[in-house]
Amino acid sequence: MFTLYSLLTPESPIYYVLKGNEEALKNVLQELGRSRDINDINSSKKEFSIISNKQNWID
């Protein structure tokens, strides 16, 4: 039962953000009824990449 359910469960929006697949991200958020969160997630991704780049330089 678990295996069948896990095959039918869509990926999380965060997965698509990390993979850089914005079309799939938009589709999943629309299916979940959270299409207003697209801009928030994209801005969070930009902030994370800036912080990540700074951390790489520090290391």
DOKEBA-86420 format. One record per atom (N, C-alpha, C, O): residue in three letters; atom name; residue number from 1; x, y, z. Coordinates in steps of 0.001 Angstrom, whole numbers. Layout:
BEGIN
+------+------+------+---------+---------+---------+
| resn | name | resi |       u |       v |       w |
+------+------+------+---------+---------+---------+
|  ala |   CA |  NUM |       X |       Y |       Z |
...
+------+------+------+---------+---------+---------+
END
This chain:
BEGIN
+------+------+------+---------+---------+---------+
| resn | name | resi |       u |       v |       w |
+------+------+------+---------+---------+---------+
|  met |    N |    1 |     824 |   -1183 |       0 |
|  met |   CA |    1 |       0 |       0 |       0 |
|  met |    C |    1 |     878 |    1261 |       0 |
|  met |    O |    1 |     623 |    2204 |    -749 |
|  phe |    N |    2 |    1904 |    1263 |     841 |
|  phe |   CA |    2 |    2802 |    2415 |     920 |
|  phe |    C |    2 |    3520 |    2645 |    -401 |
|  phe |    O |    2 |    3633 |    3787 |    -846 |
|  thr |    N |    3 |    4001 |    1595 |   -1029 |
|  thr |   CA |    3 |    4726 |    1714 |   -2291 |
|  thr |    C |    3 |    3831 |    2302 |   -3378 |
|  thr |    O |    3 |    4261 |    3171 |   -4136 |
|  leu |    N |    4 |    2622 |    1842 |   -3452 |
|  leu |   CA |    4 |    1682 |    2362 |   -4439 |
|  leu |    C |    4 |    1397 |    3838 |   -4189 |
|  leu |    O |    4 |    1375 |    4637 |   -5125 |
|  tyr |    N |    5 |    1184 |    4193 |   -2954 |
|  tyr |   CA |    5 |     907 |    5586 |   -2611 |
|  tyr |    C |    5 |    2111 |    6477 |   -2916 |
|  tyr |    O |    5 |    1950 |    7589 |   -3419 |
|  ser |    N |    6 |    3303 |    5995 |   -2614 |
|  ser |   CA |    6 |    4493 |    6819 |   -2851 |
|  ser |    C |    6 |    4749 |    7034 |   -4342 |
|  ser |    O |    6 |    5330 |    8051 |   -4721 |
|  leu |    N |    7 |    4335 |    6115 |   -5180 |
|  leu |   CA |    7 |    4486 |    6289 |   -6616 |
|  leu |    C |    7 |    3503 |    7322 |   -7173 |
|  leu |    O |    7 |    3788 |    7968 |   -8182 |
|  leu |    N |    8 |    2367 |    7476 |   -6528 |
|  leu |   CA |    8 |    1345 |    8403 |   -6997 |
|  leu |    C |    8 |    1455 |    9799 |   -6378 |
|  leu |    O |    8 |     773 |   10726 |   -6814 |
|  thr |    N |    9 |    2306 |    9949 |   -5370 |
|  thr |   CA |    9 |    2471 |   11230 |   -4697 |
|  thr |    C |    9 |    3369 |   12141 |   -5524 |
|  thr |    O |    9 |    4456 |   11726 |   -5926 |
|  pro |    N |   10 |    2941 |   13369 |   -5786 |
|  pro |   CA |   10 |    3790 |   14280 |   -6567 |
|  pro |    C |   10 |    4992 |   14742 |   -5747 |
|  pro |    O |   10 |    4987 |   14678 |   -4517 |
|  glu |    N |   11 |    6015 |   15208 |   -6451 |
|  glu |   CA |   11 |    7196 |   15742 |   -5778 |
|  glu |    C |   11 |    6826 |   17036 |   -5065 |
|  glu |    O |   11 |    5849 |   17697 |   -5415 |
|  ser |    N |   12 |    7615 |   17381 |   -4068 |
|  ser |   CA |   12 |    7355 |   18615 |   -3339 |
|  ser |    C |   12 |    7840 |   19818 |   -4145 |
|  ser |    O |   12 |    8714 |   19677 |   -5001 |
|  pro |    N |   13 |    7289 |   20977 |   -3884 |
|  pro |   CA |   13 |    7747 |   22175 |   -4592 |
|  pro |    C |   13 |    9229 |   22461 |   -4355 |
|  pro |    O |   13 |    9915 |   22962 |   -5247 |
|  ile |    N |   14 |    9718 |   22149 |   -3174 |
|  ile |   CA |   14 |   11128 |   22394 |   -2864 |
|  ile |    C |   14 |   12032 |   21555 |   -3751 |
|  ile |    O |   14 |   13111 |   22007 |   -4134 |
|  tyr |    N |   15 |   11618 |   20363 |   -4080 |
|  tyr |   CA |   15 |   12398 |   19511 |   -4987 |
|  tyr |    C |   15 |   12589 |   20200 |   -6332 |
|  tyr |    O |   15 |   13687 |   20208 |   -6888 |
|  tyr |    N |   16 |   11519 |   20772 |   -6841 |
|  tyr |   CA |   16 |   11598 |   21447 |   -8135 |
|  tyr |    C |   16 |   12410 |   22739 |   -8061 |
|  tyr |    O |   16 |   13064 |   23118 |   -9032 |
|  val |    N |   17 |   12369 |   23409 |   -6920 |
|  val |   CA |   17 |   13196 |   24602 |   -6742 |
|  val |    C |   17 |   14666 |   24221 |   -6795 |
|  val |    O |   17 |   15456 |   24885 |   -7466 |
|  leu |    N |   18 |   15037 |   23163 |   -6096 |
|  leu |   CA |   18 |   16430 |   22736 |   -6067 |
|  leu |    C |   18 |   16905 |   22253 |   -7427 |
|  leu |    O |   18 |   18077 |   22416 |   -7767 |
|  lys |    N |   19 |   16016 |   21665 |   -8204 |
|  lys |   CA |   19 |   16366 |   21191 |   -9546 |
|  lys |    C |   19 |   16319 |   22309 |  -10584 |
|  lys |    O |   19 |   16830 |   22140 |  -11691 |
|  gly |    N |   20 |   15715 |   23446 |  -10244 |
|  gly |   CA |   20 |   15628 |   24568 |  -11165 |
|  gly |    C |   20 |   14540 |   24425 |  -12208 |
|  gly |    O |   20 |   14595 |   25074 |  -13252 |
|  asn |    N |   21 |   13561 |   23593 |  -11946 |
|  asn |   CA |   21 |   12470 |   23349 |  -12879 |
|  asn |    C |   21 |   11274 |   24216 |  -12495 |
|  asn |    O |   21 |   10405 |   23784 |  -11739 |
|  glu |    N |   22 |   11234 |   25447 |  -13021 |
|  glu |   CA |   22 |   10199 |   26394 |  -12616 |
|  glu |    C |   22 |    8819 |   26042 |  -13165 |
|  glu |    O |   22 |    7812 |   26321 |  -12515 |
|  glu |    N |   23 |    8758 |   25444 |  -14331 |
|  glu |   CA |   23 |    7452 |   25053 |  -14890 |
|  glu |    C |   23 |    6783 |   24001 |  -14017 |
|  glu |    O |   23 |    5594 |   24101 |  -13713 |
|  ala |    N |   24 |    7545 |   23001 |  -13620 |
|  ala |   CA |   24 |    6985 |   21960 |  -12758 |
|  ala |    C |   24 |    6610 |   22543 |  -11400 |
|  ala |    O |   24 |    5616 |   22137 |  -10799 |
|  leu |    N |   25 |    7406 |   23495 |  -10920 |
|  leu |   CA |   25 |    7098 |   24162 |   -9653 |
|  leu |    C |   25 |    5757 |   24876 |   -9739 |
|  leu |    O |   25 |    4930 |   24758 |   -8835 |
|  lys |    N |   26 |    5537 |   25614 |  -10816 |
|  lys |   CA |   26 |    4277 |   26328 |  -10992 |
|  lys |    C |   26 |    3097 |   25355 |  -11062 |
|  lys |    O |   26 |    2038 |   25606 |  -10488 |
|  asn |    N |   27 |    3297 |   24243 |  -11773 |
|  asn |   CA |   27 |    2223 |   23257 |  -11905 |
|  asn |    C |   27 |    1854 |   22642 |  -10562 |
|  asn |    O |   27 |     673 |   22496 |  -10248 |
|  val |    N |   28 |    2857 |   22281 |   -9772 |
|  val |   CA |   28 |    2588 |   21652 |   -8478 |
|  val |    C |   28 |    1902 |   22637 |   -7542 |
|  val |    O |   28 |     948 |   22278 |   -6851 |
|  leu |    N |   29 |    2380 |   23873 |   -7517 |
|  leu |   CA |   29 |    1749 |   24857 |   -6638 |
|  leu |    C |   29 |     313 |   25156 |   -7054 |
|  leu |    O |   29 |    -542 |   25390 |   -6201 |
|  gln |    N |   30 |      44 |   25149 |   -8346 |
|  gln |   CA |   30 |   -1336 |   25361 |   -8805 |
|  gln |    C |   30 |   -2219 |   24182 |   -8415 |
|  gln |    O |   30 |   -3375 |   24370 |   -8039 |
|  glu |    N |   31 |   -1680 |   22969 |   -8503 |
|  glu |   CA |   31 |   -2452 |   21783 |   -8099 |
|  glu |    C |   31 |   -2764 |   21818 |   -6610 |
|  glu |    O |   31 |   -3826 |   21370 |   -6178 |
|  leu |    N |   32 |   -1820 |   22360 |   -5820 |
|  leu |   CA |   32 |   -2018 |   22432 |   -4378 |
|  leu |    C |   32 |   -2844 |   23646 |   -3955 |
|  leu |    O |   32 |   -3162 |   23802 |   -2777 |
|  gly |    N |   33 |   -3191 |   24505 |   -4918 |
|  gly |   CA |   33 |   -3963 |   25699 |   -4612 |
|  gly |    C |   33 |   -3138 |   26801 |   -3984 |
|  gly |    O |   33 |   -3667 |   27650 |   -3266 |
|  arg |    N |   34 |   -1838 |   26790 |   -4251 |
|  arg |   CA |   34 |    -940 |   27783 |   -3644 |
|  arg |    C |   34 |    -192 |   28561 |   -4722 |
|  arg |    O |   34 |    1007 |   28804 |   -4586 |
|  ser |    N |   35 |    -866 |   28947 |   -5767 |
|  ser |   CA |   35 |    -210 |   29644 |   -6873 |
|  ser |    C |   35 |     318 |   31013 |   -6459 |
|  ser |    O |   35 |    1198 |   31559 |   -7124 |
|  arg |    N |   36 |    -204 |   31574 |   -5371 |
|  arg |   CA |   36 |     294 |   32865 |   -4881 |
|  arg |    C |   36 |    1691 |   32756 |   -4274 |
|  arg |    O |   36 |    2371 |   33769 |   -4115 |
|  asp |    N |   37 |    2126 |   31550 |   -3936 |
|  asp |   CA |   37 |    3420 |   31356 |   -3290 |
|  asp |    C |   37 |    4588 |   31266 |   -4267 |
|  asp |    O |   37 |    5734 |   31152 |   -3834 |
|  ile |    N |   38 |    4330 |   31314 |   -5558 |
|  ile |   CA |   38 |    5388 |   31167 |   -6555 |
|  ile |    C |   38 |    6441 |   32255 |   -6385 |
|  ile |    O |   38 |    7637 |   31966 |   -6382 |
|  asn |    N |   39 |    6010 |   33489 |   -6246 |
|  asn |   CA |   39 |    6957 |   34593 |   -6098 |
|  asn |    C |   39 |    7747 |   34491 |   -4800 |
|  asn |    O |   39 |    8943 |   34783 |   -4778 |
|  asp |    N |   40 |    7090 |   34080 |   -3717 |
|  asp |   CA |   40 |    7784 |   33930 |   -2439 |
|  asp |    C |   40 |    8871 |   32869 |   -2512 |
|  asp |    O |   40 |    9971 |   33058 |   -1993 |
|  ile |    N |   41 |    8561 |   31763 |   -3155 |
|  ile |   CA |   41 |    9532 |   30678 |   -3261 |
|  ile |    C |   41 |   10696 |   31079 |   -4153 |
|  ile |    O |   41 |   11846 |   30770 |   -3842 |
|  asn |    N |   42 |   10418 |   31757 |   -5247 |
|  asn |   CA |   42 |   11496 |   32208 |   -6131 |
|  asn |    C |   42 |   12404 |   33219 |   -5434 |
|  asn |    O |   42 |   13621 |   33179 |   -5615 |
|  ser |    N |   43 |   11831 |   34122 |   -4643 |
|  ser |   CA |   43 |   12660 |   35088 |   -3924 |
|  ser |    C |   43 |   13491 |   34399 |   -2845 |
|  ser |    O |   43 |   14632 |   34789 |   -2598 |
|  ser |    N |   44 |   12929 |   33382 |   -2206 |
|  ser |   CA |   44 |   13692 |   32616 |   -1221 |
|  ser |    C |   44 |   14853 |   31887 |   -1876 |
|  ser |    O |   44 |   15932 |   31778 |   -1294 |
|  lys |    N |   45 |   14635 |   31395 |   -3069 |
|  lys |   CA |   45 |   15702 |   30712 |   -3804 |
|  lys |    C |   45 |   16836 |   31681 |   -4117 |
|  lys |    O |   45 |   18007 |   31329 |   -3976 |
|  lys |    N |   46 |   16501 |   32900 |   -4542 |
|  lys |   CA |   46 |   17524 |   33900 |   -4839 |
|  lys |    C |   46 |   18313 |   34264 |   -3591 |
|  lys |    O |   46 |   19537 |   34383 |   -3644 |
|  glu |    N |   47 |   17620 |   34444 |   -2461 |
|  glu |   CA |   47 |   18299 |   34751 |   -1204 |
|  glu |    C |   47 |   19229 |   33621 |    -795 |
|  glu |    O |   47 |   20346 |   33865 |    -338 |
|  phe |    N |   48 |   18774 |   32390 |    -956 |
|  phe |   CA |   48 |   19589 |   31234 |    -597 |
|  phe |    C |   48 |   20836 |   31168 |   -1462 |
|  phe |    O |   48 |   21919 |   30867 |    -959 |
|  ser |    N |   49 |   20703 |   31444 |   -2753 |
|  ser |   CA |   49 |   21866 |   31369 |   -3634 |
|  ser |    C |   49 |   22886 |   32449 |   -3285 |
|  ser |    O |   49 |   24089 |   32207 |   -3381 |
|  ile |    N |   50 |   22433 |   33632 |   -2884 |
|  ile |   CA |   50 |   23352 |   34694 |   -2471 |
|  ile |    C |   50 |   24086 |   34299 |   -1200 |
|  ile |    O |   50 |   25300 |   34474 |   -1100 |
|  ile |    N |   51 |   23354 |   33770 |    -235 |
|  ile |   CA |   51 |   23970 |   33335 |    1019 |
|  ile |    C |   51 |   24932 |   32187 |     761 |
|  ile |    O |   51 |   26016 |   32140 |    1342 |
|  ser |    N |   52 |   24540 |   31263 |    -106 |
|  ser |   CA |   52 |   25376 |   30117 |    -432 |
|  ser |    C |   52 |   26679 |   30563 |   -1093 |
|  ser |    O |   52 |   27745 |   30034 |    -778 |
|  asn |    N |   53 |   26602 |   31533 |   -2006 |
|  asn |   CA |   53 |   27802 |   32035 |   -2669 |
|  asn |    C |   53 |   28739 |   32708 |   -1666 |
|  asn |    O |   53 |   29955 |   32537 |   -1751 |
|  lys |    N |   54 |   28198 |   33458 |    -735 |
|  lys |   CA |   54 |   29019 |   34095 |     294 |
|  lys |    C |   54 |   29688 |   33038 |    1169 |
|  lys |    O |   54 |   30858 |   33170 |    1530 |
|  gln |    N |   55 |   28944 |   31998 |    1503 |
|  gln |   CA |   55 |   29490 |   30931 |    2349 |
|  gln |    C |   55 |   30616 |   30204 |    1623 |
|  gln |    O |   55 |   31603 |   29825 |    2254 |
|  asn |    N |   56 |   30492 |   30002 |     323 |
|  asn |   CA |   56 |   31555 |   29354 |    -454 |
|  asn |    C |   56 |   32832 |   30177 |    -428 |
|  asn |    O |   56 |   33924 |   29620 |    -314 |
|  trp |    N |   57 |   32711 |   31486 |    -532 |
|  trp |   CA |   57 |   33895 |   32345 |    -479 |
|  trp |    C |   57 |   34557 |   32302 |     898 |
|  trp |    O |   57 |   35783 |   32321 |    1003 |
|  ile |    N |   58 |   33747 |   32245 |    1943 |
|  ile |   CA |   58 |   34288 |   32192 |    3299 |
|  ile |    C |   58 |   35042 |   30885 |    3513 |
|  ile |    O |   58 |   36116 |   30876 |    4114 |
|  asp |    N |   59 |   34484 |   29788 |    3024 |
|  asp |   CA |   59 |   35139 |   28481 |    3171 |
|  asp |    C |   59 |   36441 |   28468 |    2404 |
|  asp |    O |   59 |   37146 |   27458 |    2400 |
+------+------+------+---------+---------+---------+
END
